[in-house]
Amino acid sequence: MSAWASSPQRYGILAMVLHWAMALVLASLVVLGLYMVSLPDIGHDQIKITLILVHKGLGMVALGLVLVRIALRALHPLPELPGGLPPWQQLAARVMHLCLYALMVLLPVTGWLMSSAGGYPVPVFGWFNVPHLIGLQPRLFEALEVLHRWLANALLGLVALHAGAALDHHFRRRDDTLLRMLP
């Protein structure tokens, strides 16, 4: 089997690159999102608008990457969970990954819907604008803004649990869970 594809023993290079690229993009989106919403609307107008446009572009990149990851997972087996895990931890691991994938899709989609409902474009780094998904709906825009923030907070919590579980496997359980995601 090629080193590019995942096997029952470890993740392939493509899965690793996508995983860490997503981690970098998501961390950038969170930092950028928190910073841009902390700026006042007056006095930092151009900076805030620029950051929002970069956030939108990165959000569309994140959506593209997660869709590639989902396709890759459908085509290649996941490595087996470490031996000796209690059934509840096996279930928790699978549910955690499904929730992470759901949030990685829902966050950019709610951001895209929010922009559409607000009548704002979603440019992807000046290359093109993604089409609006819905028409102008100011009340829906406000509801989607709240939902987008809640989903971002949920993603932060799950990522913290995910990273904590990986570190627990590496340092306490001393299995190869973390190492399977490293080259």
Secondary structure, DSSP 8 states (H G I E B T S, - for coil): --TTS--SSS--HHHHHHHHHHHHHHHHHHHHHHHHHHS-SSS-HHHHHHHHHHHHHHHHHHHHHHHHHHHHHHHS------TT--HHHHHHHHHHHHHHHHHHHHHHHHHHHHHHHHT--EESTTS-EE--SS---HHHHHHHHHHHHHHHHHHHHHHHHHHHHHHIIIIII--STTGGG--
